[in-house]
Amino acid sequence: MASKNEDLLRRPLYIFDLPPEVLETLTLRTDAEAALADLPSALEPPASQAPARPATAPPHLKSDLHHYNLKQKLRGQKPVSEVEFEKLIGDLDESLSGSDSEDSEDEDEDRQESTLTTLLKRQARLADKKEADDGQEAADDLSSSKSKSKAQLIWLSSPVLPERTYFGLYRAMLTGEDQRNADLVEVLRKKQLAPIAVSKPAKDGTLPPIAYKGPHIFLCMIGGGHFAAMVVSLAPRASKGPTTMNREATVLAHKTFHRYTTRRKQGGSQSANDNAKGNAHSAGSGLRRYNETALVNDVRALLQEWKTLIDTSELLFIRATGSQNRRTLFGPYDDQVLRHNDTRLRGFPFSTRRATQNELMRSFIELTRLKVREIVPDQELKETVEATTPVKPAKPVKPKLSEEEETAQLHTSQLQAFIRRSKLPALLSYLKNNSLSPDFEFQPAEHNHHAPRPLHLAASQNASPLVLGLLTRGGANPLLTNRDGKTAFELAGDRPTRDAFRVARSELGEAKWAWDDAKVPAAMTKTEADGRSEREKKEVEQKEADRRKAEEERLRREGPQVSAKKGKGSTLGASLVKTPQERREEEARGLTPEMRMRLERERRARAAEERMRKLQGGG
């Protein structure tokens, strides 16, 4: 009997076609529902105690939940349960991890961002906002998750399951009339459907009439410019083997759209930005407005085309985040198909990813399978927690800085900023106005051991004007060493900076400092230093001129010649004509990665504007 049960639990259990040995032995267990709702995910039983078949929660959710609770632990906060985690990410526009949609290259970077990353970023923004509005949104997420957790799953027991293991059924799969029935097990028994034999679709994609007559549900997701919809029959397909309804679900209709509507790197739709800040006038904003309108028209036209299938669907599962997406589906508009007050409407009771056909099928499979979960009773769980949970060590208390220490750190940040930006007048003025020594020691000292003072930092930054100014005008001491025993001169990384020390030695005189102890070489006048710099500059320019001349000579001698059949004569200029790709590379040469990305976005926007102009009959 045990082996038979194990074989039974290894295959998916489709709620509309359950094996008799499961269907006839089900019993409603409300106590299991309460126990699971209070079960912290971090304290779930180890893998060795797992049931014969693992729970069917999506793998990415389990992984993200684990990493999220690790983050919670590092922040000294309580772990959350799986139900609470699902609620936290349920309000996100879309999770982009694992998306298999074929999107434009503008979406590439978003694909790398997982549900967990999106949630953590959202919580970081909420934390910044907390001082202003006390984190009301985060509080709403957590407070409502507890009250709604019991509504997600109905728990059922059966002798075919191991001890303390239960079947879970999504409550959303029941109609309002079903949920008002006191005997939910009997409701489930009446929902069993006979398998139907469905041949391959015709050339126009339609199925035999029998496929459309049975019960079916409508699933739809819209967000971030992505739309996907599907109508799926609930009747299982006739199968020769023991398994039913895995990937062979009968899809009566399906469609996906994608339009570029979101503002890259800035978040939000173009319409939301226009409402908040007024209409932007860039080529990209115009293209996004056009695409938003096109997406609305496409979606509403599809809903009208599917009106008969939607009107006859038992349930409507819809995910539409944001007011613009909800207006797209629910209007109001003439001849609208979906309405807010439809009692068949349901949200997806678990986290979902980007709107694609595969994501809808994954969601259908998740909705229509019995879950298998092991649940530890409350008392036993408490005893396990007390025995196994280590005592959390007290968080180290960060010592409070004195007023003097805070002031010293403020001076440090200001002085270091002036030096890194080579602002000599501002640096000297700040030292004078705040009555600070030119040898002010940066704080905290343990974080500035390599360059503990302004002169050390200026030398290590190769800022020769700052070095000369600190020595001759500021009175900095070149004899002071850092924690490695090195003077400021020894930190200089190029010849002009080292020459600045020698010029200071010349201008201040030998009696001012023990220059040899500061490792500074013989004195040099500013005229001599400038003359050497000018000579070296001319030598570099001459070498570059000679190199270019030699290169031009080589091109004249070796460059490809234009064939007489293709043109008149041959010229060097013809061989040196640059391709568009070479011109783009030349424009991007020397730019930072951020500047290159901005340049590339501008090129794409210009190209998009040109395409729109042609579409509108402009040329």
N, C-alpha and C positions, 0 to 999 in steps of 0.2 A: 504493500500500500504506500509505503514511504517513497519508494522509487517512482511509483506512478504519479504521486503528487509532485515530486521534483521535476519530472518530465513536463507536467502540466504547467508549472510555474516558469519554465524556461522560455516559453513562447509568449508573445504579446496576447493579452486578454482584452479583446475588443468588446466594449460594453453592450453593443447591440447584437452580439453573437457569442455569448458566453457558453462554455461547456456545461452540460447538465450537472456534473458533479460539483461545479462551483455555484451555479445559479440556484440549485435546490437547497444549498446549505448556508446561504448568506443570512446574517443577522445584523441588524443595526446596532452600532455601539457608540452612543453619545459620550461615554466616559473616555473612550480612546481619543475622541476629538478634543476634549478638554485637556487631556494629558499632553497631546502633541502640541497644542497651542502654547503651553507653558514650557516646552522643552527647549533649553538653550542649545543652539547648534554646536557650540564648542564642547558640550558635555555629552554629545550623542555617543552611543555604544561604539567600541572599536570595531574594525573590520571583521575580527574573528567572531563577533557576536551577530553579524549581519544575517538577514534571512537568506533563504535559498536563492531567491532572485532579488537583486538590488532594487532599490527604489528607482522610479523612472524619471526623477527630476533631471533636467538638462545638465549634461556634464559641465558646460561652461559656467552654469550657476553655482554648482558645487565648488568649482575651483575658485571663482570670484568670491564666494561667501567665505571660503577658508582664508584667502588673502585679506579680505576686508576685516575679518575678526583679528587677524594678526596686527593689522594697523590699529584697530581698536585697543588691543592689548598694549601696544607701544605707546599709545596716547593715554593709557591709564583709564580707559573706559570699558564698559561692559560689552561682551560679545552679543550679537543679535542672532535671533533664530532665523531659519530659512524663510519663514512666513514674513517676518519683519524685513528681511533683506529684499524679498520680492516686492514688498510695498515701497521700500526706499527707492528702488530703481524703476518701479512701475510708472512713475510720473516723468521719467526722462523721455525726451522726444524720440530717441532711438538709440539702441546699443549697436555699435558698428563692428564689434568683434565677430570674426568668422563669416562675414557677409560674402555671399557667392554671386552677387549681382554683377553684371557687366556694366560698370559705370565709367563716366568720363575720367580722364586723368586728373581733372581738378579734384576728384574725390579721393585720390590715392592716400593722402596723409590721414584722412579721417578713418580709412580702413584699419589703420594701425592702432586706433584708439579703442580699448575694450570697454565693456560695461563698467568694470571696476574703476578704470581711470576716469571715465565720465562722471561716475558717482562721486569720487574723491574730489574732482575739480569742482563739482557743484557744491559739495559740502564746504570746500575751502572758500568759495564765494559767499556762502551763507555765514561762515564764521566771520568774514570781514564785515558783513552787514549786521552782525549781531548787536554791535554797540548802538546801532541806530534803531533797529526794530526788534531786538531781543530774539533774533532767529526764529520768527514766528513760523516760517514755512517748514523748517526742520522739525519744530515741535509738532506741527500738524501731521507730518509724515509718521512720526513715531507713535503719537497718541492714537491715531486712527488705525494703525496697523494692528494693534491689539484687539480693537473692537471688531475689525473685519476678518481677523484670521480664522475664526470659527466658521465663517460663511464660505470659505474657499472649498473645503473638502468634506464629504460625508464619509464616515469610516464604518466599515463592515467587517465582521469576523466570519470565519469559516473553518471547519475541521481540516480542510486541505492545507491550511497554513501552519507553519511552525508556531510554537507557543509565543505569545506576546506580539504576534505579527498580524497586521490588518490590511484589508483592501481599502483603497481610497478612491472615491468617485468625485469628480469636480461637480459642485452644486450648480455651476453655470450651465451644465448640460441638461438640466431639468427645466421644463417650462414652469410658468407661475402656477398653473393648475396642478402640476406634478408636485411642486414643493408644498402646496397646501394640503396634500394628501398625507394622512398620518402614517400610512404604511408605505414607506419609500421603497422597501424591498419588493413589494408587490408591483409598484410602479416600474421598477427596473425589469421585472420579469415580463411585464406587458410590452416593454420596448424591444424585445428580441425580434429580429427580422430574418426572414428566410433569405438565403443567398440567391442571387440572380446571375444568370449567365449573360455576359455582355461581350459582344464581338468587338473587333477593332473598329475605331471610328471611321466614318466615311471620308471621302476626299475633302469634303468641306468641313471636317472636324466634328460633325454631329454624330450622336450615338443612336442606337435603336430606341424607339418610343418608350419601351418598358423601363429604360434607365431614368426617364424624366418623370415617371408617374409616382415613384416611391418618395419617401421622406428625404429631405435634403436640408443642408444649412448653408448660409452665406458667410464668408469670411472676408474681411477687408482691412487693410492697413494703409495709412497715408502719413507722411512726415518727411521733412527735409527735401521736398521735391520728388520723393519716391512714392509710387502708388502701386498696390497689388491687390487684386480681388479674385475670389474663387468661389464657385458653387460646387459642393461635393455631396454626392449621394451617401446616405447613411446605410443603405443596404449592402451587406458584404457580397463580394464576388464569389461565385461558385469556384471551389478549389479542389484539386485532386489530393493535395497534401493535407497535413493536420493543421497548418497555420492559415490564418485569414487576416485580411486587412493590414498588411504592413505597408509596402509601397504600391500595392495594387488597388488603392482607393479609386473609385469611379468619379473622376472630375467631369462635371457636366459643362462647366465653362470656366475660363481663367483668362486674366489679362494683367499686364504690368505696364506702367508708364514711368518715365523719369524725365524731369525737366530741371535745368540748372536754375534754381530759385534762391539758394542760400548764399549769404555773403561770406566768402572764404575768409578764414582766420578771424572773423569778427563775430560770427554767430548770428542766428536769427534770419528771418526772411526779409526780403526787400520791402514788402508792404509794412511789416512791423517797424522797420527802420524809418520808412517814410512817415508813418503815423507819429513816431516819437520825435523826429528831428526835421521833418519836411522833406520834400522830394530832392534826392540827389540828381545830378545831371551828367554823370559819367556814362560811358558806353556800356560798362558792365551793369549799372543800375537799370538802364533802359532795357537791356536784354533780359534781366531778371524779371522786370515788370511784365514784359511780353510773355515770358515763359509761365509766370504765375497765372495770367489770364488763359493761356493755352491749356495749362494743366486743369484748371477749373472746367473749361469747356469740354475737354476730353473725358474727364471723370463723369461729369453729369450726362454726357451723351452715352457713355457706357452703361450707367445706371438705368437710363431710360430704355436702352436696348435690352437689358436684362430684367426689366420690370416684372415680367410674368414669373421668372424664376425666383426673384427676390420676394414677391408677394406670397408665393407658395412655400417659402422656406420656413422651417420650424423655428429656427433661431438665427439671429444676426449678430455675429461676433465682429466688433469694429474697434480699431485703435486709431484715433485721430487726435493728436496732441496739438494744441494751439488753436486760437480762435479762427484763424484763416482756414485751417484744414477742416475744422468743424463746420464753418460756413459753406465750404465747398460741398460737403456731403449733405448737410441738413438745412442749408439755405437760410432764410426762406427764398425760394425762387419759383417761377411758374413750372407746373408739372413736376415738382420734386417727387422723388421716389422714397427716400428715407426721411423719417420724422422722429423728433426727439421723444415723443410720447409713446412710441411703439413698445409694447410690453415684451416683444421678442428680443430687444436690444440687450447685448451683453458686452462687457469688456473681457479681454484676455486675462485670466486669473493667474498669470505668470509672466515673467519678463520675456520680451520679444526683441528681435534684432531688426535690421533694416528690412523694409517692405520688399520682399521678393516672392516669387512663386514657391521656391523651395522653403522659405520661412513660413509661408501659409500652410504648406503640407506638413512641416514639422509641428506647427501649432495644432493642426487637425489631429495628428497622431497623438500628441500630448493630451489633448482634450478627451479623446475617445478610448484611452487605455486605462484599465484599472491600475492604480499605484499599489505597490507593496511596501509597507514600512513597519519596522520594528519599533514598538513604543514601550518605554520603561515606565511603570507606575510611579506616581509622585513620591511615595514614601521611600521606595527602593532607590529612586533617583537621588533623593536627598542624602540617603546613607552612602551612596556611591560617591557623591560629590564631597561629602565630609571626609571620606577615606582617601580619595585620590587627588583632590584639588590642593596644590601646594599653597601655602600662605604667601600672599603677595607682599613682597618687601616694600617698605615705606619709600616713597619717592624722595630722593635727596632734595633738600631745600636749598634753593639757589640763594646765596648770601646777598642781602640787599646792599647796593652800593651807597657809599656816603656821598654827600653833596660835592665834596672835592673830587672824588673818583668819577662821578658823572660829568663834572665840568672838564676834567682832564681828557676823558674819552671824546667829549664833544670837540675840544681843541684838536685832538688827534685826527678826527675825521675831516675837519676843515682844512688843516694843514696838508694832509696827504692828498686831498682833492686838488688843492692849488698846485702841488708839486707834479702830480700826474698829468695835469693839464698845462704845465709850463707857464703858470701865471705868476711871474716874479714880482711885479708891482703889488699885486693883491696879497702875495705871501708876506712880503716885507711890511705892508701896511697892517695886516692882521697881527703880526708879531708885535708891532709897535702899539697898536690900539689896545691890545689885551695885556700889555706889559709882560710878554713872554720872552724867555731867553731864546736866542737863535739855536741853542743846543737843547731845546725842549725835548724831553724823552716821551716817546709815544706810549700810550696806554691802551690795553693792558700790556705790560712789558713782555710777557711770555708769548704774545702773538706777534711781536715785532723784533725778534731777536736778530734777524739778518740786517735790517735797516732800522735801527732804533731811534734815529734822529733825522731832522730835515736834510742835513748835508749827506748822510749815508744814503737816504732814499733818492735824492737828486742824482748822486753819482751812479747808483745802481740803475736808474732810469735813463742814463746817458743824456741827461739834460745839462749840457755845458753852460748855457746862459745862467741857469739857476745856481750851478756850482760857483761860478765866478761872482754872481751877485751875493750869495750867502756869505762868501769869504770876504769880499772887499767892502760890501755895503751893510751886510747884516752882522758881521763879526763872529761867524761860526768858527768853532775850534776844530782844526783838521787832525788834532792829536787823539781825539776820542775814538775808542774802538767799540765794535759790536761784541756780542757774546762769543763769537769765534775768534776774537782778538785781532780783527782786521780794521784798518783805518778806512776812512771814506775813499781815499785815493785808490786803495786796493779793490774797491768795488766797481770802479769805472770800467766800462766795457768797450770803449772805442777811443781813438786817438784824440779827437776834439775835446772830449771830456777830460782826458789826462792833461792835455795842454792847458785847459782852464785852470787847473791847480798850479801849473808852472807860471802862468800869467799872474795869478794871485800872489805867488811868491815874489815875483818881480815888483808888483805894485805895492805890496805891503812891506817889503823889505825883509832882510834876513833876521832882524832882531824881533820881529813880531811873534814868530813861532819857531819851534825846533823842527824845521821842515824835513830834515833828514829822518827824524824820528817818526814823522807822519808819512814816510816813504815817498815823498814828493821829489822828483828829480830836479836838476838844476833849473834856475829861473829862466823865463823866456818872456820877452816883451810881447805886447798884443800885436804890434806890427809884424814881428817875426812869425807869430802864430797865424795871423791872417794871411801873410805872404805864403807860408807853407800850405795853408788850406787852398789858396788860390792856385798855386802851382799844381797841387794834386788834382784840383778840379779840372784844370786845363789838360792835364795828362789823361784823365779819364775821358774827357770830351774828345781829345785827339784819337785815343784808342778806339772810341766808338765810331768816329768819322772814318778812320782807316778800315774798320771792320765793314762798315756799310759800303765803302768804295770797293773793297775786295769782293763783297757779295754781289754788287751790281755788275762788276766785271765778269764774275763767274756766270751770272745769268745771261749776259750778252754772249758769252762764249759757249755755254752749254744749254741755254733755254730752248724749248721746243719751237720749231719753225712752222708757220702756217703753210699748208699745202697749196700749191699753185692751182689745184682743181677746186679748192674751196674759197679762194679769195685772191686778191691781187697782191702779189709779193709776199713778204714775211716781215713782221715787225716784232720788236721786243715787247711793245705795249700789249699786243694781242695775247702774248704768253703770260702777261702779268695781270690780266683782268681777273678780279676777285669774284668768286661765286657768292650767292646770298648767304650761304652757311659761313663762308670765311668772313663776310662782313659782320654777321651777327657775333661770331667769336671775337672779332677785333673790338666790337663795341663793348662786349662783356669783360674784356681783358682788364685786370686790375681792380675789378669791382668785388665787394664783399658778397658772400652768399645771399645775404638779405637783399642787397641792391640788385643782384642778378635775378632773384625771384620777382622783385618789383618790376624790373624791366620786362621780364617774360610775361607777367600778367598784363602789362600795358600793351604788349604786342598782341596778345590774345584778344584783349578788349577791342583794339583797333580792327582786328580781323573780323570779330563778331559784328562790330558796327557796320563794316563794309558789306557783310553778308545780309544784314537786316536792310541796309539801303537798297541792295539789289532785289531782295524779296518784295520790298514796297514799291518797286518800279522805278527806283532812282537811277538805274544804270545797269 
